Amino acid sequence: MHTTTNDQDVNVVEVEQLITALKAAGKKFEYKIYQDAPGGHSFNRIDTTLAQDSCREIYQFLEKHLK
């Protein structure tokens, strides 16, 4: 799960609540909260190094867990 603090569609507080609930349920997951990433909600869909790194991490997670 990747999010940014300047997301106008999904507030970071909502993501933090989801993280808390997943931890309480004992779920295994990974997350990263970026600080004011360019692009806001679409930060990992634009052509930046940050977006490329985010997508790479997501793909690696999916490959690891879904094979």
Order of alpha helices (4+ residues) and beta strands (2+ residues): beta-alpha-beta-alpha
